[in-house]
Amino acid sequence: MNQNTKEPKDQNSQLIRAGQFSQAARQGAIILIALALPRLGVGRDVIGQWESLLYLGYILGFGWLTGLLQAYLVTIRQVNPAKVAAFSRSAVAGVGLFSALLLGVAAGLHKPLFSLLRLGEAPPGWWYFFLFLFTQWPGLFFEQVLLIRGKPSALAAFGAFSAIGSILALLVPIYNGAGIAHALFVLAIFAGIKGLIILIYLLYKGWWQQELPTVTSPERNGQTTNVSKTFKGRTTLQPSYTTTLLKTAWPLIFYASVGALVTAFDPWFVNYWYAGDESIFATFRYGARELPLLAAITNGTIVVVLPRLTEDPSAGLDLLKSSSRRLFHWIFGGAIFLMVTSPWWWTVVFTELFADSLPLFQAYLFVVVSRLLFPVPVLTAMGHTRMLMIFGLLELVINIVLSILLAPAFGLMGIIWATVIAYLVDKICLMAYLKYRTGIPPKRYTDWRWFGGYLLVMTLCYLFLI
């Protein structure tokens, strides 16, 4: 019995580490590029152009891709094991086709799109970045397929390849004196190589295999049968897994999209408030950075905990509480360490070019407070996702109102604190809603003693620094 108990725990640990590594590699690539660009002699205006492209990619892809990924993690547990591979390939192919459609429309409307987002003129070579996104988005979904299929080694290898390739493709040309357009061209070539890897996966055994959801037949004493059933002499098909996926996904997509708008509103508002000054935009973007690898570590945990919550809610809540407690030690501890030591290393790392970003970074570290509260995966696993849209809109409204109120007096710092407060209010409301709908109290999946202790220490450190 002990051996049987140990094996799932070991497998969960391997998958969590692999998921965290792949996302950490991706986030680390962005951070390393940000560190390298000023040291390679790239001006703040050009860095602002690169940050504008990252911002645009976030706007176009984050919401629908995040919601679809979470829905996939829930839906895949309902799929006939014999059809999991075909369904996963169909999902990756669907993401690729939708990516092509979305990026094609965005490319055709790039002038009004850049104008709407207050990004000024499109940077040279912007279309190469779109080619990069064309394989980046299916690649993110492909990573989750590898995770859910229990292939941690393949996941880690693909994540490392994707991250290292992106770094080298962009920075090597710039190191050799090329401009941003040529660097983006090389990045697009690397994207084509990564796309070829995904295509080979799709073609292996054929992603077009028919979906045949398994249903239970009373006539066969509970045994599973094919997808069709007879009703008054007529044969009807059960809803496909794709339909189930989309029904689960749409409220999650809406919530994630609104959350993306909250994040996207800040850079837009900065461009609006400061009349599109690319230097100020770059200063804000370098300061408004979350704790390095924060999203990677938390998402890597959630993608493993979410299926567990779906299968066994009690065991899933226990796993979420223990996993989040471990995250407190690493993430709160890391945030406090970076905050206290930042006056000594900030300009060494980011150069004097971004010295003005330091106070923004110290304040934005408080985003970890909301990131370490996890009512959303519990609500998602239990099917209570409809109200996520309402709470997402509330978060957006709070952020907009507070930014308008605080920016005149506090400038960029006011915009930072508006975002931190909006994120925290959203999570508090979601935890209260979860308690109301399911009776599950926050303490069931959150260790408040460690959480409160770390928050107190972090607040005292910040007050001492300012």
N, C-alpha and C positions, 0 to 999 in steps of 0.2 A: 504493500500500500504506500509506503513512504517513497518507493522508487517511482510509482505511478504519479504521485503528487509532485515529485521533484521535476519530472520531465516537462510538464506544461509550464512550470515556473521558469525552468531554464530556457525553454523555447520563447516564452514571453520576453525574458530578459534579452535574448539575442535579437529578437525582432525590434524591441524598443531601442536597443543600442544601434542597430542598423538604420532604423528610421531616423533616429536623432543624428546619426553620422551623415546620412545623405542630405538632410535638410541643413545641417550645420555646414557641410561642404559648400552648399549653394549660397548660404548667407555669408560664409567666410569669403567666398569669391568676390562678392559685392564689396565687402569690407576691405579686402586686400587691394582691389582696384582703386577704391577711394583713397587708401593710404598711398598708393604708388603714384597716382596721377600728379599731385603737386610736386613730388620728388623728381619726376621726369621732366619738369619744366613746363608742364601744361598750365596755362593761365586760368584764372578763376572763371572767366567768361566761357571758355571751352568746357571746363568742368561742369559749369552750369548747364551747358547743352547736353552733356552726358546724363546728368541728373534729371534733366527734362525728359529724356527718352525713357529712363527707368520709371519716372513718374507716370508717363503716358502708358507704358506697358502694364503698370500696376492698375491704372484706371480701367484699361480694356479687359484685363484678364482675371483680376483677383476675385471678384464677386461670384461670377458664374462657375469658375473653376473650383473655388473653395466649397461652394454649396454642392456641386456635383460630386466632389471627392467624398464629402461626408455622407452623402446619400448612397454612394457606392459601398462604403464601408458597412452601412446598415443593410442594404439590399442583398449584398453578396451572401449573407448568412441565410437567406431564404432560397437561394438557388440550388437546384439539384446538383450534387457534387460532380456528376458526369458532365454537366454543362457549364461549370464554372470557368473553364479555360476559354470556351467559345464566347461566353458572355463578356468576359474581361477583354478579349480581343475586340469584340464589337464595341465596347465602351471606349477603348483607346482610339479605334478608328473613327468613332463618332466625334470624339474630341478633336481629332485632327481635321476632319471635314468642317466642323463648326469654326475652328480656328482659322482655316483658310477663308471661309466666308466672311467672318468678322474682320479679319485683317484686310481683305480685299475691299470691303466697304470703307474701312477706316483710311486706307491708302487713297481711295478715290476722293474722300472728303478731308484730306489731311490739312488743307489750308484753313477751312472753318473750324476744324477740330483743334488745331494749335491756337487759333484765335480765341476759341471758347475757353480754353484752359489757361489763357493768358501766358502762353509760352513763347510768344513772339514768332519770328520766322523759323520754319523747320530747319534743323541742323543739317549740314551737308551729309549725305549718306544715310539719311533717316530710313530709307526703304530697305537698306541692308539690315537694320535693326528689326524691321518687321519680319524679314526672313528668319532671323534668329528666334523671334517669338513663335513663328510657325512650327518650329520643332520643340521649343522650350515648353510650351503648354502641354502637348501630348506627352512629353518627357516626364513632366511632373505627375501626370496620371499613371504613366507606365511604372514609375517608382512605387506608387501605392499598390499597383497590381502585383509587383514582385513581393511587396511586404505581405499582402493578404494571402498570397500563394505560399508563404513560408520560405522565401529564398533570401535570407539575410546577406549571404555572400555576394550574390548577384546584385542586390540592391546597393550594397556598399561600393562595389566596383563601378556600377553605372553612375552613382552619385559622385564618386571621386573623378571619374573620367569627364563628366559633365562640368564639374567645377574647375578642374585643372585646365581643361581645354579652353574654357571661356576666358580664364585669366591670361593664358599664353596668347590666345588669338587676338586679344585686344591690346595687351601691353607690349608684346614683342615688336609689332610694327611701330608703335609710338616710341619705344626705346631706340629704334633704328632711324628715327627722324620723320616718320610718316605722320600725316594729319589724321584727324578723327574719322574722316570719310574712308580712308584706306584701311584703318583699323577695323571699322565696322564691316568692311568688305571681307576681311579675313575672318571676322566673327561669323559672318553669314556662311562662309565655306565650312567652318567647323560645325555650324548648325546643320548643314547638309549631311555631314558624316554621321552626326547623331540621329538625324532623321532616317538615314539608311539602316541604322541598327534597329530602330523601332519598326521600320517597314519589314525587315527580316522576321522580327517577332510576330508581326501580324500575319505574314504569309505562311508561317510555320503551321502546318496542319489546317490552315484555312480559317480566317476569322469570320468567314461568312456562314459558318455552320448554323443551322436552324436552331432557334431557341425553343426548347421543349420543357416548360416548367412542369414539375411533378405535382400531382394533386392526389388527394386521398379518396379512395373509392369505398363507400360503405358496403357495396356488393362484394368486395374482396377482403372483408374483415380488416379494414384499416390499411391494407397494403397499398403502396403507391402505384399509380398507373400513368398512362400517357396524358397529354395536355387536354385532350378532348373529352367531353362528357355528353351523355344523351339526356335531352330534356324534351319529353313529349314527342319522341320520335325524331327530334332534330339534334344534330351534333353542333355544339358550340365550343369555341376555343376559350381557354382561360386567358386572362390578361397576361401579356408578355412581361418578362422581367424588365424590359426597357420601359414599359409603361409604369411599372411599380417604381423603378428608379426615378423617373421624371416626376411622378407624383410626390415622392419623398423629397426630391431635390428642390422643387420650386420655392417653398417657403425658406429653405436654407439658403438658396441662391439670393433671394430677396434680402434676407438678413445680412448675409455677407456683403452684398452689394451696397447696402446702406452703411455697413461698417467701413467699407472701402471709401465711400463718399465722405465719411467722417475724417478718415486719414487724408483723403485727397483734398478736402476742403482747405486744410491748413496751407499747403503750398499755393493753391489757387488764391486764397485770401492774401497771402504774402505778396504774390505777383500783383494782385489788384491794389493792395494798400500802398505798395512801393512802386507802382507804375511799371511793372515788368523788369525791374533792375535785376539782371542776371547775377550780379555779384552778391546782392542781398539774398537772392534765392539760394545761391550756393552756400552762403553763410548759415541760412536757416536749415538747409538740408543736412549739412554736416553736424549741426547741433541737435536737430530733432531725429537722432538715431537711437533706436532702442538698444538695450543691453546687447552686446554682440552675441549672436546665436540664440537669443531668447526665443524667437518664434520657432526656430528649428528644434530646440529642446522640448518646448511645450507641445508643439504639433506632433513631434515624434512619439511622445507619450500618449497623446489623445488618440492617434490612429490605431494604437494597440488596445487602449482601454475601451474605446467605443464599441467594437464588436463584442467584447466581454460583457459590457453593460447590456447589450441586446440579448445575449444568450442567457445570462444569469445576473439579473440586476443586483442582488445582494452581494455576490462575489465581485461584481464589477465596481460597486461602490467601495468595497474594501480595497480593491486594487487601486482605484482612483485616489483614495485617501492616503494610502501608503506611498504611492508614486508622487503625489503632489507634495507630501512631506519631504521627500528627498529633493524635490525641485526647490523647496523653500531654502534648504541649506545651500544649494549651489547658486541659485539665482539671486535671492536676497543677499547672500554673502558676497557674491560677485558684484552686485550693484553697489553695496556699501563700500567695498574695497575700491572700486573704480571711482566712486564719488570722492572718497577721502584722499586718494592719491592723485586725482586728475590735475590739480594745480602743478604737479611736478612733471607729468608725462604728456600733457595735452599738446603743447607746442612742439615738443620733441617728435611726436607722432604725426601730427597734422600740419606742422610748420606754423610760423607766425602769420601765414596767410589766413588762417582760420582761428586766430586767437579769440576773436569776438564770439565764436560759437561755444566756448567753454561753459559760460553760465547757462546757456540753453540746454546743453547736454546734461548738466547736473540736475536741472529741474525735470527734464524729460525722463530721467531714470525712474521717476515715480510711476511711470507707466507699468512697471513690473507689478505694482500692487493689484491692478485690475487683471493683468495677464495670468496671475496665479490663483484666480478664482474660477472654478470650472462648473458652473451650472449648465452651460450649453450642451456639452456631450451627454449629460444625464437627460435633459429635455429631449434631445435628438433621439437617443436610444429608446425612450419611452413614447415617442410619437407626438409629443406636445410641442410642435414647431410653429403652429399658426401665429401665435402671439409674438414670436421672435421679430416679425416684421414691424409690429407696433413699437416694441421696445427699441428696435434699431432706428426708427424714425425719431423717437424721443431723444435718443443719443445724438442724432444729427442736429436736431433743433437746439438742444442744450449747447452743443459746441458752437453753432452759428451765433446764438445770442450772446454767449459769454465772450466769444472772439470780438464781436462788435463792441461790447461794453469795455473789454480790457485792453484792446489794441491801442486806442487813443492815449491811454495813460502809461502803459507798460511796453508798448511796441511788440517785438517778437516774443518777449517773455510772456506777455499777456496771452498771445495765441497758444503758446506751449501749455500754460496752466489751464486754459479753456479745454484743451484736448484731454489732459490728464483727468480733470474733473468729470468730463462727459463720459469717458470710459468707465470710471469708477461707479458713477450713478447707474449706468446701464447694467453692470454686473450685479449691483445690489438689488435692483428691481427684478432681474431675472431670478436671483436666488429667492426672493420673496414670492415670486410667481410659482416657482418650482415647489416651494413649501405649500402654497395654496392649492395647487392642482394635484399633487401626489402625496402630500404629507411628509415628504422627505426634508428634514431640517438641514441647514447648511453644515452643522457639525458632523453629519453623517459622511460627508465626503471632503471636509476641510478640518485640519488640525489647527484650531484657533489659538492655542497656546503658543505654538511656534510662529504662526502667522503674525499675531499681535506683538510678540516680542521683537521679531525682526523689523516690523513696521515702526515700532517705537525707536529702536536704535537708528534706523535709517533717517527718520525725521529729525532726531537730535543732531546727527552728523550734518545734515543739510543746514539746519539753523546755525550751527557753529561755523560753517563755511561762509555763509552769507553775512 
